[in-house]
Amino acid sequence: MISIFSYSFILRAFIVGILVSLTSSLIGVSLVLRRLSMIGDGLSHVAFGALGVATLFSVLPFVLTVPIVIIAAVFLLSLSGKKRSSDASIALLSSGALAIGVIAISLSGENGDLNSFLFGSVLAISKGDGIASIVLSAITLAIYIVFYHQIYITTFDMSFAKATGIKADRYTLLLAILSAVTIVVGMRILGALLISSLIIFPAMFSMKIAKTYFLVTILSAVEALFAFVIGFFLSYYLSLPTGASVVVVHIVLYVCASVYRYFRNLAKRKRLLA
């Protein structure tokens, strides 16, 4: 098993996947608890559109994609309190950006990259993209850890955060930026159509089992790392798409957590009736 890491491109893909899985799971806890999980889906489509335009004009992907997705994230989070406007905006951005991306890639003549952008291709990450992904993921993780307390408070109660002197709007903006960077980097693993699962599944899994924010965060990170490692090796040895393999592992773990919670609640009811 260890011998596969003798190939530099596999080792690079593994490191990028580990970091992206970790950052996605942490950011996902806040997004899911704030009922903003679908923003990840909308931003992934925006990232796809930006990548298509970058391909058309031969611009470095991160240079164009990161700023555009950050702007979209800030816009969507600013509408988070207006449910109807938020839902409509996500739908419009998703469909519009996806269409722009497909047209741009078709005009560029790089149709071979379409599947890579849509479904991911972690083993095809170049050395330059790998280094950029590792650096951005490490910075995102470090910022999240440093501002964990502020993100925690603003996740649950914006009014209380403002009352205690925490600039809630500033940390909402920070969450938008971290989400945007995580999605842009993670698209190389799961693609535009699957990256939102990397954000949603770990948080949903951990909420089935843990009861406190801290434990949910830790368990989410552990589940994300476990799912990526298992999915990565399954894809390698069974010649399966890496992104899809990782998502299937997430699904299996979520089903197991749901079954565990069902029997735990059943046992609790029996004790109360006894």
Helices and strands as residue ranges (DSSP letters): G 2-6, H 8-33, H 37-56, H 61-78, H 83-108, H 112-119, G 122-124, H 127-146, H 148-156, H 158-163, H 168-190, H 195-209, H 213-238, H 242-273
